[in-house]
């Protein structure tokens, strides 16, 4: 993946160091070399990169035992005086 642009005021948006941003009009972003990129978008203020994730987001998350059965993943609940 590459970012395009050149200018001292754009180095953060381009994803490179300030020194590199002024040298070349294009910059290789090696951070994304080993990931599958699904989509990306960019404008003058920011860039968004959407990467592929696990097939099941609940894999390797906590399993909770509840009165009604089990639940996987992050859980948020309130407990009252009657449990």
PyMOL Python script that loads the backbone (N, CA, C, O; Angstrom):
from pymol import cmd

cmd.read_pdbstr("""\
ATOM      1  N   UNK A   1       0.853  -1.158   0.000  1.00  0.00           N
ATOM      2  CA  UNK A   1       0.000   0.000   0.000  1.00  0.00           C
ATOM      3  C   UNK A   1       0.901   1.223   0.000  1.00  0.00           C
ATOM      4  O   UNK A   1       1.953   1.239   0.639  1.00  0.00           O
ATOM      5  N   UNK A   2       0.472   2.248  -0.728  1.00  0.00           N
ATOM      6  CA  UNK A   2       1.246   3.475  -0.838  1.00  0.00           C
ATOM      7  C   UNK A   2       0.372   4.665  -0.480  1.00  0.00           C
ATOM      8  O   UNK A   2      -0.845   4.630  -0.662  1.00  0.00           O
ATOM      9  N   UNK A   3       0.997   5.717   0.029  1.00  0.00           N
ATOM     10  CA  UNK A   3       0.314   7.001   0.195  1.00  0.00           C
ATOM     11  C   UNK A   3       0.919   7.961  -0.816  1.00  0.00           C
ATOM     12  O   UNK A   3       2.103   7.876  -1.140  1.00  0.00           O
ATOM     13  N   UNK A   4       0.109   8.859  -1.301  1.00  0.00           N
ATOM     14  CA  UNK A   4       0.546   9.829  -2.298  1.00  0.00           C
ATOM     15  C   UNK A   4       0.464  11.225  -1.720  1.00  0.00           C
ATOM     16  O   UNK A   4      -0.505  11.575  -1.046  1.00  0.00           O
ATOM     17  N   UNK A   5       1.468  12.005  -1.983  1.00  0.00           N
ATOM     18  CA  UNK A   5       1.459  13.389  -1.531  1.00  0.00           C
ATOM     19  C   UNK A   5       2.841  13.816  -1.085  1.00  0.00           C
ATOM     20  O   UNK A   5       3.690  12.984  -0.763  1.00  0.00           O
ATOM     21  N   UNK A   6       3.052  15.096  -1.069  1.00  0.00           N
ATOM     22  CA  UNK A   6       4.337  15.633  -0.668  1.00  0.00           C
ATOM     23  C   UNK A   6       4.081  16.964   0.012  1.00  0.00           C
ATOM     24  O   UNK A   6       3.353  17.809  -0.509  1.00  0.00           O
ATOM     25  N   UNK A   7       4.669  17.141   1.151  1.00  0.00           N
ATOM     26  CA  UNK A   7       4.527  18.416   1.835  1.00  0.00           C
ATOM     27  C   UNK A   7       4.810  18.306   3.303  1.00  0.00           C
ATOM     28  O   UNK A   7       4.507  17.292   3.932  1.00  0.00           O
ATOM     29  N   UNK A   8       5.384  19.335   3.848  1.00  0.00           N
ATOM     30  CA  UNK A   8       5.774  19.342   5.248  1.00  0.00           C
ATOM     31  C   UNK A   8       4.567  19.260   6.175  1.00  0.00           C
ATOM     32  O   UNK A   8       4.663  18.698   7.267  1.00  0.00           O
ATOM     33  N   UNK A   9       3.436  19.811   5.755  1.00  0.00           N
ATOM     34  CA  UNK A   9       2.262  19.810   6.614  1.00  0.00           C
ATOM     35  C   UNK A   9       1.430  18.537   6.499  1.00  0.00           C
ATOM     36  O   UNK A   9       0.428  18.406   7.204  1.00  0.00           O
ATOM     37  N   UNK A  10       1.807  17.596   5.638  1.00  0.00           N
ATOM     38  CA  UNK A  10       1.003  16.397   5.403  1.00  0.00           C
ATOM     39  C   UNK A  10       1.637  15.115   5.921  1.00  0.00           C
ATOM     40  O   UNK A  10       1.084  14.041   5.687  1.00  0.00           O
ATOM     41  N   UNK A  11       2.763  15.174   6.609  1.00  0.00           N
ATOM     42  CA  UNK A  11       3.487  13.943   6.942  1.00  0.00           C
ATOM     43  C   UNK A  11       2.681  12.975   7.794  1.00  0.00           C
ATOM     44  O   UNK A  11       2.826  11.764   7.631  1.00  0.00           O
ATOM     45  N   UNK A  12       1.848  13.455   8.685  1.00  0.00           N
ATOM     46  CA  UNK A  12       1.054  12.531   9.509  1.00  0.00           C
ATOM     47  C   UNK A  12       0.004  11.823   8.663  1.00  0.00           C
ATOM     48  O   UNK A  12      -0.207  10.619   8.812  1.00  0.00           O
ATOM     49  N   UNK A  13      -0.645  12.555   7.788  1.00  0.00           N
ATOM     50  CA  UNK A  13      -1.676  11.974   6.935  1.00  0.00           C
ATOM     51  C   UNK A  13      -1.067  10.962   5.970  1.00  0.00           C
ATOM     52  O   UNK A  13      -1.697   9.956   5.642  1.00  0.00           O
ATOM     53  N   UNK A  14       0.155  11.225   5.516  1.00  0.00           N
ATOM     54  CA  UNK A  14       0.803  10.317   4.573  1.00  0.00           C
ATOM     55  C   UNK A  14       1.325   9.054   5.243  1.00  0.00           C
ATOM     56  O   UNK A  14       1.665   8.094   4.551  1.00  0.00           O
ATOM     57  N   UNK A  15       1.399   9.029   6.551  1.00  0.00           N
ATOM     58  CA  UNK A  15       1.844   7.850   7.272  1.00  0.00           C
ATOM     59  C   UNK A  15       3.345   7.664   7.286  1.00  0.00           C
ATOM     60  O   UNK A  15       3.826   6.543   7.451  1.00  0.00           O
ATOM     61  N   UNK A  16       4.097   8.745   7.117  1.00  0.00           N
ATOM     62  CA  UNK A  16       5.558   8.651   7.122  1.00  0.00           C
ATOM     63  C   UNK A  16       6.132   9.757   8.006  1.00  0.00           C
ATOM     64  O   UNK A  16       5.424  10.660   8.452  1.00  0.00           O
ATOM     65  N   UNK A  17       7.431   9.653   8.241  1.00  0.00           N
ATOM     66  CA  UNK A  17       8.121  10.673   9.023  1.00  0.00           C
ATOM     67  C   UNK A  17       8.169  11.990   8.253  1.00  0.00           C
ATOM     68  O   UNK A  17       8.092  12.002   7.025  1.00  0.00           O
ATOM     69  N   UNK A  18       8.294  13.071   8.968  1.00  0.00           N
ATOM     70  CA  UNK A  18       8.316  14.408   8.365  1.00  0.00           C
ATOM     71  C   UNK A  18       9.421  14.524   7.306  1.00  0.00           C
ATOM     72  O   UNK A  18       9.220  15.137   6.258  1.00  0.00           O
ATOM     73  N   UNK A  19      10.569  13.940   7.585  1.00  0.00           N
ATOM     74  CA  UNK A  19      11.694  14.009   6.646  1.00  0.00           C
ATOM     75  C   UNK A  19      11.368  13.310   5.330  1.00  0.00           C
ATOM     76  O   UNK A  19      11.699  13.821   4.260  1.00  0.00           O
ATOM     77  N   UNK A  20      10.721  12.146   5.398  1.00  0.00           N
ATOM     78  CA  UNK A  20      10.366  11.411   4.184  1.00  0.00           C
ATOM     79  C   UNK A  20       9.259  12.090   3.394  1.00  0.00           C
ATOM     80  O   UNK A  20       9.222  12.001   2.167  1.00  0.00           O
ATOM     81  N   UNK A  21       8.356  12.768   4.096  1.00  0.00           N
ATOM     82  CA  UNK A  21       7.220  13.400   3.432  1.00  0.00           C
ATOM     83  C   UNK A  21       7.656  14.500   2.478  1.00  0.00           C
ATOM     84  O   UNK A  21       6.954  14.781   1.507  1.00  0.00           O
ATOM     85  N   UNK A  22       8.787  15.122   2.731  1.00  0.00           N
ATOM     86  CA  UNK A  22       9.239  16.213   1.866  1.00  0.00           C
ATOM     87  C   UNK A  22      10.119  15.729   0.724  1.00  0.00           C
ATOM     88  O   UNK A  22      10.410  16.498  -0.192  1.00  0.00           O
ATOM     89  N   UNK A  23      10.556  14.452   0.758  1.00  0.00           N
ATOM     90  CA  UNK A  23      11.483  13.950  -0.260  1.00  0.00           C
ATOM     91  C   UNK A  23      10.790  13.423  -1.512  1.00  0.00           C
ATOM     92  O   UNK A  23      11.157  13.812  -2.621  1.00  0.00           O
ATOM     93  N   UNK A  24       9.805  12.556  -1.364  1.00  0.00           N
ATOM     94  CA  UNK A  24       9.181  11.878  -2.497  1.00  0.00           C
ATOM     95  C   UNK A  24       7.679  12.119  -2.521  1.00  0.00           C
ATOM     96  O   UNK A  24       7.077  12.371  -1.477  1.00  0.00           O
ATOM     97  N   UNK A  25       7.068  12.045  -3.697  1.00  0.00           N
ATOM     98  CA  UNK A  25       5.609  12.219  -3.774  1.00  0.00           C
ATOM     99  C   UNK A  25       4.828  10.946  -3.428  1.00  0.00           C
ATOM    100  O   UNK A  25       3.603  11.001  -3.315  1.00  0.00           O
ATOM    101  N   UNK A  26       5.495   9.814  -3.260  1.00  0.00           N
ATOM    102  CA  UNK A  26       4.810   8.571  -2.891  1.00  0.00           C
ATOM    103  C   UNK A  26       5.601   7.883  -1.787  1.00  0.00           C
ATOM    104  O   UNK A  26       6.818   8.039  -1.694  1.00  0.00           O
ATOM    105  N   UNK A  27       4.899   7.118  -0.949  1.00  0.00           N
ATOM    106  CA  UNK A  27       5.510   6.496   0.216  1.00  0.00           C
ATOM    107  C   UNK A  27       4.903   5.116   0.425  1.00  0.00           C
ATOM    108  O   UNK A  27       3.681   4.982   0.480  1.00  0.00           O
ATOM    109  N   UNK A  28       5.736   4.092   0.542  1.00  0.00           N
ATOM    110  CA  UNK A  28       5.226   2.748   0.821  1.00  0.00           C
ATOM    111  C   UNK A  28       4.941   2.617   2.306  1.00  0.00           C
ATOM    112  O   UNK A  28       5.792   2.919   3.143  1.00  0.00           O
ATOM    113  N   UNK A  29       3.730   2.163   2.626  1.00  0.00           N
ATOM    114  CA  UNK A  29       3.340   1.951   4.014  1.00  0.00           C
ATOM    115  C   UNK A  29       3.509   0.471   4.332  1.00  0.00           C
ATOM    116  O   UNK A  29       2.610  -0.331   4.077  1.00  0.00           O
ATOM    117  N   UNK A  30       4.653   0.114   4.884  1.00  0.00           N
ATOM    118  CA  UNK A  30       4.987  -1.292   5.119  1.00  0.00           C
ATOM    119  C   UNK A  30       4.186  -1.905   6.270  1.00  0.00           C
ATOM    120  O   UNK A  30       4.189  -3.125   6.436  1.00  0.00           O
ATOM    121  N   UNK A  31       3.514  -1.093   7.055  1.00  0.00           N
ATOM    122  CA  UNK A  31       2.690  -1.603   8.160  1.00  0.00           C
ATOM    123  C   UNK A  31       1.631  -2.572   7.657  1.00  0.00           C
ATOM    124  O   UNK A  31       1.246  -3.496   8.374  1.00  0.00           O
ATOM    125  N   UNK A  32       1.157  -2.372   6.434  1.00  0.00           N
ATOM    126  CA  UNK A  32       0.065  -3.184   5.902  1.00  0.00           C
ATOM    127  C   UNK A  32       0.541  -4.316   4.984  1.00  0.00           C
ATOM    128  O   UNK A  32      -0.284  -4.931   4.309  1.00  0.00           O
ATOM    129  N   UNK A  33       1.822  -4.602   4.940  1.00  0.00           N
ATOM    130  CA  UNK A  33       2.349  -5.618   4.027  1.00  0.00           C
ATOM    131  C   UNK A  33       1.798  -7.017   4.280  1.00  0.00           C
ATOM    132  O   UNK A  33       1.601  -7.774   3.330  1.00  0.00           O
ATOM    133  N   UNK A  34       1.550  -7.372   5.516  1.00  0.00           N
ATOM    134  CA  UNK A  34       1.147  -8.740   5.847  1.00  0.00           C
ATOM    135  C   UNK A  34      -0.330  -8.889   6.177  1.00  0.00           C
ATOM    136  O   UNK A  34      -0.723  -9.886   6.782  1.00  0.00           O
ATOM    137  N   UNK A  35      -1.159  -7.920   5.795  1.00  0.00           N
ATOM    138  CA  UNK A  35      -2.586  -8.011   6.075  1.00  0.00           C
ATOM    139  C   UNK A  35      -3.388  -7.917   4.784  1.00  0.00           C
ATOM    140  O   UNK A  35      -2.931  -7.351   3.791  1.00  0.00           O
ATOM    141  N   UNK A  36      -4.592  -8.482   4.816  1.00  0.00           N
ATOM    142  CA  UNK A  36      -5.494  -8.397   3.667  1.00  0.00           C
ATOM    143  C   UNK A  36      -6.331  -7.136   3.805  1.00  0.00           C
ATOM    144  O   UNK A  36      -7.083  -6.986   4.768  1.00  0.00           O
ATOM    145  N   UNK A  37      -6.201  -6.234   2.846  1.00  0.00           N
ATOM    146  CA  UNK A  37      -6.936  -4.976   2.876  1.00  0.00           C
ATOM    147  C   UNK A  37      -8.268  -5.172   2.152  1.00  0.00           C
ATOM    148  O   UNK A  37      -8.294  -5.564   0.985  1.00  0.00           O
ATOM    149  N   UNK A  38      -9.361  -4.898   2.843  1.00  0.00           N
ATOM    150  CA  UNK A  38     -10.701  -5.046   2.285  1.00  0.00           C
ATOM    151  C   UNK A  38     -11.130  -3.779   1.559  1.00  0.00           C
ATOM    152  O   UNK A  38     -11.697  -3.848   0.469  1.00  0.00           O
ATOM    153  N   UNK A  39     -10.859  -2.616   2.162  1.00  0.00           N
ATOM    154  CA  UNK A  39     -11.290  -1.334   1.603  1.00  0.00           C
ATOM    155  C   UNK A  39     -10.421  -0.239   2.186  1.00  0.00           C
ATOM    156  O   UNK A  39      -9.840  -0.414   3.257  1.00  0.00           O
ATOM    157  N   UNK A  40     -10.322   0.872   1.507  1.00  0.00           N
ATOM    158  CA  UNK A  40      -9.641   2.031   2.056  1.00  0.00           C
ATOM    159  C   UNK A  40     -10.264   3.300   1.495  1.00  0.00           C
ATOM    160  O   UNK A  40     -10.896   3.293   0.439  1.00  0.00           O
ATOM    161  N   UNK A  41     -10.069   4.379   2.225  1.00  0.00           N
ATOM    162  CA  UNK A  41     -10.554   5.687   1.798  1.00  0.00           C
ATOM    163  C   UNK A  41      -9.586   6.730   2.337  1.00  0.00           C
ATOM    164  O   UNK A  41      -8.961   6.530   3.379  1.00  0.00           O
ATOM    165  N   UNK A  42      -9.468   7.830   1.630  1.00  0.00           N
ATOM    166  CA  UNK A  42      -8.560   8.882   2.066  1.00  0.00           C
ATOM    167  C   UNK A  42      -9.105  10.237   1.651  1.00  0.00           C
ATOM    168  O   UNK A  42      -9.796  10.368   0.641  1.00  0.00           O
ATOM    169  N   UNK A  43      -8.779  11.236   2.450  1.00  0.00           N
ATOM    170  CA  UNK A  43      -9.068  12.613   2.061  1.00  0.00           C
ATOM    171  C   UNK A  43      -7.944  13.492   2.571  1.00  0.00           C
ATOM    172  O   UNK A  43      -6.897  12.973   2.956  1.00  0.00           O
ATOM    173  N   UNK A  44      -8.116  14.776   2.587  1.00  0.00           N
ATOM    174  CA  UNK A  44      -7.020  15.661   2.959  1.00  0.00           C
ATOM    175  C   UNK A  44      -6.690  15.616   4.452  1.00  0.00           C
ATOM    176  O   UNK A  44      -5.616  16.069   4.848  1.00  0.00           O
ATOM    177  N   UNK A  45      -7.571  15.090   5.278  1.00  0.00           N
ATOM    178  CA  UNK A  45      -7.359  15.094   6.722  1.00  0.00           C
ATOM    179  C   UNK A  45      -7.041  13.726   7.332  1.00  0.00           C
ATOM    180  O   UNK A  45      -6.429  13.660   8.399  1.00  0.00           O
ATOM    181  N   UNK A  46      -7.440  12.650   6.683  1.00  0.00           N
ATOM    182  CA  UNK A  46      -7.216  11.332   7.273  1.00  0.00           C
ATOM    183  C   UNK A  46      -7.311  10.244   6.217  1.00  0.00           C
ATOM    184  O   UNK A  46      -7.760  10.474   5.094  1.00  0.00           O
ATOM    185  N   UNK A  47      -6.872   9.040   6.613  1.00  0.00           N
ATOM    186  CA  UNK A  47      -7.016   7.837   5.786  1.00  0.00           C
ATOM    187  C   UNK A  47      -7.641   6.747   6.640  1.00  0.00           C
ATOM    188  O   UNK A  47      -7.391   6.673   7.843  1.00  0.00           O
ATOM    189  N   UNK A  48      -8.452   5.903   6.021  1.00  0.00           N
ATOM    190  CA  UNK A  48      -9.085   4.779   6.705  1.00  0.00           C
ATOM    191  C   UNK A  48      -8.720   3.514   5.952  1.00  0.00           C
ATOM    192  O   UNK A  48      -8.878   3.449   4.733  1.00  0.00           O
ATOM    193  N   UNK A  49      -8.231   2.504   6.669  1.00  0.00           N
ATOM    194  CA  UNK A  49      -7.897   1.215   6.071  1.00  0.00           C
ATOM    195  C   UNK A  49      -8.693   0.150   6.805  1.00  0.00           C
ATOM    196  O   UNK A  49      -8.581   0.023   8.025  1.00  0.00           O
ATOM    197  N   UNK A  50      -9.500  -0.622   6.070  1.00  0.00           N
ATOM    198  CA  UNK A  50     -10.281  -1.710   6.656  1.00  0.00           C
ATOM    199  C   UNK A  50      -9.592  -3.015   6.291  1.00  0.00           C
ATOM    200  O   UNK A  50      -9.407  -3.328   5.115  1.00  0.00           O
ATOM    201  N   UNK A  51      -9.215  -3.772   7.318  1.00  0.00           N
ATOM    202  CA  UNK A  51      -8.473  -5.023   7.123  1.00  0.00           C
ATOM    203  C   UNK A  51      -9.370  -6.220   7.408  1.00  0.00           C
ATOM    204  O   UNK A  51     -10.314  -6.127   8.193  1.00  0.00           O
ATOM    205  N   UNK A  52      -9.070  -7.340   6.768  1.00  0.00           N
ATOM    206  CA  UNK A  52      -9.813  -8.575   7.007  1.00  0.00           C
ATOM    207  C   UNK A  52      -9.541  -9.049   8.432  1.00  0.00           C
ATOM    208  O   UNK A  52      -8.439  -8.889   8.957  1.00  0.00           O
ATOM    209  N   UNK A  53     -10.561  -9.629   9.041  1.00  0.00           N
ATOM    210  CA  UNK A  53     -10.420 -10.131  10.403  1.00  0.00           C
ATOM    211  C   UNK A  53     -10.681 -11.619  10.457  1.00  0.00           C
ATOM    212  O   UNK A  53     -10.696 -12.304   9.434  1.00  0.00           O
ATOM    213  N   UNK A  54     -10.887 -12.105  11.659  1.00  0.00           N
ATOM    214  CA  UNK A  54     -11.172 -13.522  11.851  1.00  0.00           C
ATOM    215  C   UNK A  54     -12.555 -13.843  11.300  1.00  0.00           C
ATOM    216  O   UNK A  54     -13.416 -12.967  11.212  1.00  0.00           O
ATOM    217  N   UNK A  55     -12.762 -15.105  10.929  1.00  0.00           N
ATOM    218  CA  UNK A  55     -14.066 -15.521  10.420  1.00  0.00           C
ATOM    219  C   UNK A  55     -15.158 -15.364  11.464  1.00  0.00           C
ATOM    220  O   UNK A  55     -16.275 -14.953  11.150  1.00  0.00           O
ATOM    221  N   UNK A  56     -14.830 -15.693  12.706  1.00  0.00           N
ATOM    222  CA  UNK A  56     -15.804 -15.593  13.792  1.00  0.00           C
ATOM    223  C   UNK A  56     -15.256 -14.635  14.844  1.00  0.00           C
ATOM    224  O   UNK A  56     -14.289 -14.964  15.529  1.00  0.00           O
ATOM    225  N   UNK A  57     -15.847 -13.477  14.980  1.00  0.00           N
ATOM    226  CA  UNK A  57     -15.338 -12.513  15.960  1.00  0.00           C
ATOM    227  C   UNK A  57     -15.403 -13.002  17.398  1.00  0.00           C
ATOM    228  O   UNK A  57     -14.690 -12.475  18.253  1.00  0.00           O
ATOM    229  N   UNK A  58     -16.246 -14.005  17.692  1.00  0.00           N
ATOM    230  CA  UNK A  58     -16.366 -14.497  19.068  1.00  0.00           C
ATOM    231  C   UNK A  58     -15.357 -15.580  19.405  1.00  0.00           C
ATOM    232  O   UNK A  58     -15.294 -16.004  20.559  1.00  0.00           O
ATOM    233  N   UNK A  59     -14.564 -16.048  18.447  1.00  0.00           N
ATOM    234  CA  UNK A  59     -13.545 -17.058  18.740  1.00  0.00           C
ATOM    235  C   UNK A  59     -12.540 -16.503  19.746  1.00  0.00           C
ATOM    236  O   UNK A  59     -12.181 -15.327  19.696  1.00  0.00           O
ATOM    237  N   UNK A  60     -12.101 -17.344  20.638  1.00  0.00           N
ATOM    238  CA  UNK A  60     -11.075 -17.022  21.634  1.00  0.00           C
ATOM    239  C   UNK A  60     -11.489 -15.923  22.609  1.00  0.00           C
ATOM    240  O   UNK A  60     -10.634 -15.295  23.233  1.00  0.00           O
ATOM    241  N   UNK A  61     -12.781 -15.690  22.743  1.00  0.00           N
ATOM    242  CA  UNK A  61     -13.254 -14.746  23.747  1.00  0.00           C
ATOM    243  C   UNK A  61     -13.803 -15.519  24.936  1.00  0.00           C
ATOM    244  O   UNK A  61     -13.904 -16.745  24.905  1.00  0.00           O
ATOM    245  N   UNK A  62     -14.150 -14.794  25.966  1.00  0.00           N
ATOM    246  CA  UNK A  62     -14.628 -15.408  27.196  1.00  0.00           C
ATOM    247  C   UNK A  62     -15.945 -16.158  26.998  1.00  0.00           C
ATOM    248  O   UNK A  62     -16.780 -15.772  26.181  1.00  0.00           O
ATOM    249  N   UNK A  63     -16.113 -17.245  27.768  1.00  0.00           N
ATOM    250  CA  UNK A  63     -17.395 -17.939  27.842  1.00  0.00           C
ATOM    251  C   UNK A  63     -17.959 -17.679  29.232  1.00  0.00           C
ATOM    252  O   UNK A  63     -17.280 -17.903  30.235  1.00  0.00           O
ATOM    253  N   UNK A  64     -19.200 -17.206  29.291  1.00  0.00           N
ATOM    254  CA  UNK A  64     -19.840 -16.872  30.553  1.00  0.00           C
ATOM    255  C   UNK A  64     -20.965 -17.853  30.834  1.00  0.00           C
ATOM    256  O   UNK A  64     -21.750 -18.178  29.943  1.00  0.00           O
ATOM    257  N   UNK A  65     -21.042 -18.324  32.076  1.00  0.00           N
ATOM    258  CA  UNK A  65     -22.140 -19.183  32.494  1.00  0.00           C
ATOM    259  C   UNK A  65     -23.211 -18.293  33.114  1.00  0.00           C
ATOM    260  O   UNK A  65     -22.974 -17.617  34.115  1.00  0.00           O
ATOM    261  N   UNK A  66     -24.385 -18.305  32.506  1.00  0.00           N
ATOM    262  CA  UNK A  66     -25.507 -17.488  32.958  1.00  0.00           C
ATOM    263  C   UNK A  66     -26.661 -18.393  33.368  1.00  0.00           C
ATOM    264  O   UNK A  66     -26.684 -19.562  32.982  1.00  0.00           O
ATOM    265  N   UNK A  67     -27.610 -17.891  34.131  1.00  0.00           N
ATOM    266  CA  UNK A  67     -28.756 -18.726  34.526  1.00  0.00           C
ATOM    267  C   UNK A  67     -29.506 -19.322  33.328  1.00  0.00           C
ATOM    268  O   UNK A  67     -30.045 -20.424  33.426  1.00  0.00           O
ATOM    269  N   UNK A  68     -29.542 -18.610  32.213  1.00  0.00           N
ATOM    270  CA  UNK A  68     -30.269 -19.097  31.036  1.00  0.00           C
ATOM    271  C   UNK A  68     -29.371 -19.891  30.081  1.00  0.00           C
ATOM    272  O   UNK A  68     -29.835 -20.295  29.015  1.00  0.00           O
ATOM    273  N   UNK A  69     -28.119 -20.122  30.426  1.00  0.00           N
ATOM    274  CA  UNK A  69     -27.202 -20.865  29.559  1.00  0.00           C
ATOM    275  C   UNK A  69     -25.843 -20.205  29.512  1.00  0.00           C
ATOM    276  O   UNK A  69     -25.411 -19.583  30.483  1.00  0.00           O
ATOM    277  N   UNK A  70     -25.167 -20.340  28.382  1.00  0.00           N
ATOM    278  CA  UNK A  70     -23.842 -19.755  28.214  1.00  0.00           C
ATOM    279  C   UNK A  70     -23.873 -18.638  27.185  1.00  0.00           C
ATOM    280  O   UNK A  70     -24.715 -18.627  26.287  1.00  0.00           O
ATOM    281  N   UNK A  71     -22.945 -17.702  27.325  1.00  0.00           N
ATOM    282  CA  UNK A  71     -22.788 -16.619  26.351  1.00  0.00           C
ATOM    283  C   UNK A  71     -21.293 -16.447  26.093  1.00  0.00           C
ATOM    284  O   UNK A  71     -20.477 -16.555  27.008  1.00  0.00           O
ATOM    285  N   UNK A  72     -20.948 -16.177  24.836  1.00  0.00           N
ATOM    286  CA  UNK A  72     -19.547 -15.967  24.470  1.00  0.00           C
ATOM    287  C   UNK A  72     -19.316 -14.506  24.162  1.00  0.00           C
ATOM    288  O   UNK A  72     -20.208 -13.811  23.675  1.00  0.00           O
ATOM    289  N   UNK A  73     -18.109 -14.044  24.448  1.00  0.00           N
ATOM    290  CA  UNK A  73     -17.728 -12.683  24.085  1.00  0.00           C
ATOM    291  C   UNK A  73     -17.724 -11.745  25.270  1.00  0.00           C
ATOM    292  O   UNK A  73     -17.856 -12.158  26.422  1.00  0.00           O
ATOM    293  N   UNK A  74     -17.572 -10.478  24.959  1.00  0.00           N
ATOM    294  CA  UNK A  74     -17.583  -9.461  25.996  1.00  0.00           C
ATOM    295  C   UNK A  74     -19.024  -9.260  26.438  1.00  0.00           C
ATOM    296  O   UNK A  74     -19.928  -9.158  25.608  1.00  0.00           O
ATOM    297  N   UNK A  75     -19.232  -9.203  27.729  1.00  0.00           N
ATOM    298  CA  UNK A  75     -20.597  -9.083  28.236  1.00  0.00           C
ATOM    299  C   UNK A  75     -20.671  -7.940  29.243  1.00  0.00           C
ATOM    300  O   UNK A  75     -19.743  -7.704  30.016  1.00  0.00           O
ATOM    301  N   UNK A  76     -21.787  -7.247  29.210  1.00  0.00           N
ATOM    302  CA  UNK A  76     -22.038  -6.159  30.155  1.00  0.00           C
ATOM    303  C   UNK A  76     -23.418  -6.393  30.750  1.00  0.00           C
ATOM    304  O   UNK A  76     -24.389  -6.581  30.017  1.00  0.00           O
ATOM    305  N   UNK A  77     -23.508  -6.381  32.068  1.00  0.00           N
ATOM    306  CA  UNK A  77     -24.801  -6.614  32.692  1.00  0.00           C
ATOM    307  C   UNK A  77     -24.872  -5.856  34.005  1.00  0.00           C
ATOM    308  O   UNK A  77     -23.863  -5.392  34.534  1.00  0.00           O
ATOM    309  N   UNK A  78     -26.092  -5.743  34.518  1.00  0.00           N
ATOM    310  CA  UNK A  78     -26.342  -5.125  35.810  1.00  0.00           C
ATOM    311  C   UNK A  78     -26.892  -6.191  36.744  1.00  0.00           C
ATOM    312  O   UNK A  78     -27.688  -7.033  36.328  1.00  0.00           O
ATOM    313  N   UNK A  79     -26.479  -6.161  37.985  1.00  0.00           N
ATOM    314  CA  UNK A  79     -26.974  -7.110  38.979  1.00  0.00           C
ATOM    315  C   UNK A  79     -27.733  -6.317  40.034  1.00  0.00           C
ATOM    316  O   UNK A  79     -27.200  -5.379  40.625  1.00  0.00           O
ATOM    317  N   UNK A  80     -28.984  -6.706  40.263  1.00  0.00           N
ATOM    318  CA  UNK A  80     -29.774  -6.019  41.289  1.00  0.00           C
ATOM    319  C   UNK A  80     -29.754  -6.833  42.579  1.00  0.00           C
ATOM    320  O   UNK A  80     -29.047  -7.836  42.676  1.00  0.00           O
ATOM    321  N   UNK A  81     -30.527  -6.399  43.561  1.00  0.00           N
ATOM    322  CA  UNK A  81     -30.542  -7.076  44.862  1.00  0.00           C
ATOM    323  C   UNK A  81     -31.080  -8.505  44.753  1.00  0.00           C
ATOM    324  O   UNK A  81     -30.784  -9.334  45.613  1.00  0.00           O
ATOM    325  N   UNK A  82     -31.856  -8.807  43.725  1.00  0.00           N
ATOM    326  CA  UNK A  82     -32.435 -10.140  43.554  1.00  0.00           C
ATOM    327  C   UNK A  82     -31.582 -11.015  42.646  1.00  0.00           C
ATOM    328  O   UNK A  82     -32.017 -12.090  42.232  1.00  0.00           O
ATOM    329  N   UNK A  83     -30.369 -10.561  42.334  1.00  0.00           N
ATOM    330  CA  UNK A  83     -29.436 -11.256  41.428  1.00  0.00           C
ATOM    331  C   UNK A  83     -29.941 -11.259  40.015  1.00  0.00           C
ATOM    332  O   UNK A  83     -29.283 -11.800  39.126  1.00  0.00           O
TER     333      UNK A  83
END
""", "prot")
cmd.dss("prot")
cmd.show_as("cartoon", "prot")
cmd.util.cbc("prot")
cmd.orient("prot")
